[in-house]
Amino acid sequence: MKTTLWKPRTPISLWNEGDEWLEDFWKSSPLQLPEVFRRQGYPAANLSDDGNEFVATFDVPGLEEKDLEVQVMGSQLVLKGERKWESEKKEKECFRSESQYGAFQRSIPLPEGLNFEPKAMVAKLEKGVLEVRIPKLEPKPATRIKIEARR
């Protein structure tokens, strides 16, 4: 016979058991959420800094430039868009769809020291990847300010 250590239940242990039960339920349930809703963010983003500019790339397969909007709001790079369900797909009987449709918005915090002039920023869409490039500001040399004395 296997012996087990008896532990008295406390309100905290009951809380933890409840969390574990709910987590197990969602993992094994036929009502499990599709993976697209469990992801961190949509669309997927890759961020880099090559020393001269900040580069953000977003995976947006099947979308065209008319479906997307990129803007800087405060210190955030905001990507908005909409992926529409094609009418010919609606007529077919669909057994499973893991693609995400509808409007989306993704905000990325920007590092300090970027040039937010609209003419300086570049966004290109190629083969389902949106690339946004924001150059860094050039460091300005120190400038001496003349002091005027009033009498």
PEURGI-V856913 format. One record per residue. N is the residue number from 1. RES is the residue in one letter. SS is DSSP state (H for helix, E for strand, L for the rest). PSI is psi in radians with two decimals (* if undefined). Layout:
BEGIN
<<N	RES	SS	PSI> <N	RES	SS	PSI>>
END
This chain:
BEGIN
<<1	M	L	2.35> <2	K	L	2.33> <3	T	L	2.51> <4	T	L	2.64> <5	L	L	2.24> <6	W	L	2.27> <7	K	L	2.20> <8	P	L	2.51> <9	R	L	2.35> <10	T	L	2.88> <11	P	H	-0.61> <12	I	H	-0.74> <13	S	H	-0.62> <14	L	H	-0.68> <15	W	H	-0.80> <16	N	H	-0.71> <17	E	H	-0.66> <18	G	H	-0.73> <19	D	H	-0.78> <20	E	H	-0.71> <21	W	H	-0.80> <22	L	H	-0.72> <23	E	H	-0.79> <24	D	H	-0.68> <25	F	H	-0.84> <26	W	H	-0.49> <27	K	H	-0.64> <28	S	H	-0.09> <29	S	L	2.51> <30	P	L	-0.22> <31	L	L	0.23> <32	Q	L	2.38> <33	L	L	2.48> <34	P	L	2.67> <35	E	H	-0.60> <36	V	H	-0.54> <37	F	H	-0.22> <38	R	H	-0.13> <39	R	L	2.80> <40	Q	L	-0.83> <41	G	L	2.65> <42	Y	L	2.31> <43	P	L	2.83> <44	A	L	2.45> <45	A	E	2.52> <46	N	E	2.26> <47	L	E	2.41> <48	S	E	2.90> <49	D	E	2.00> <50	D	L	0.21> <51	G	L	-0.65> <52	N	L	-0.44> <53	E	E	2.76> <54	F	E	2.31> <55	V	E	2.21> <56	A	E	2.23> <57	T	E	2.47> <58	F	E	2.37> <59	D	E	1.97> <60	V	L	1.08> <61	P	L	2.44> <62	G	L	-0.07> <63	L	L	2.63> <64	E	L	2.95> <65	E	H	-0.52> <66	K	H	-0.33> <67	D	H	-0.13> <68	L	E	2.67> <69	E	E	2.24> <70	V	E	2.34> <71	Q	E	2.79> <72	V	E	2.16> <73	M	E	1.88> <74	G	L	-2.11> <75	S	L	0.53> <76	Q	E	2.42> <77	L	E	2.12> <78	V	E	2.21> <79	L	E	2.16> <80	K	E	2.63> <81	G	E	3.14> <82	E	E	2.28> <83	R	E	2.08> <84	K	L	2.56> <85	W	L	2.13> <86	E	L	2.45> <87	S	H	-0.58> <88	E	H	-0.46> <89	K	H	-0.51> <90	K	H	-0.55> <91	E	H	-0.44> <92	K	L	2.65> <93	E	L	2.15> <94	C	L	2.18> <95	F	L	-0.55> <96	R	L	2.37> <97	S	L	2.06> <98	E	L	0.00> <99	S	L	2.56> <100	Q	L	2.27> <101	Y	L	2.72> <102	G	E	-3.07> <103	A	E	2.58> <104	F	E	2.82> <105	Q	E	2.35> <106	R	E	2.25> <107	S	E	2.32> <108	I	E	2.17> <109	P	E	2.38> <110	L	L	2.55> <111	P	L	2.86> <112	E	L	2.77> <113	G	L	0.41> <114	L	E	2.67> <115	N	L	1.89> <116	F	L	0.31> <117	E	L	2.27> <118	P	L	-0.60> <119	K	L	-0.42> <120	A	L	-0.46> <121	M	L	2.52> <122	V	E	2.32> <123	A	E	2.23> <124	K	E	2.44> <125	L	E	2.09> <126	E	E	2.19> <127	K	L	0.74> <128	G	L	0.18> <129	V	E	2.16> <130	L	E	2.17> <131	E	E	2.17> <132	V	E	2.16> <133	R	E	2.22> <134	I	E	1.99> <135	P	E	2.68> <136	K	E	2.66> <137	L	L	2.46> <138	E	L	2.36> <139	P	L	2.35> <140	K	L	2.45> <141	P	L	2.71> <142	A	L	2.42> <143	T	L	2.26> <144	R	L	2.33> <145	I	L	2.23> <146	K	L	2.35> <147	I	L	2.20> <148	E	L	2.34> <149	A	L	2.32> <150	R	L	2.44> <151	R	L	*>>
END
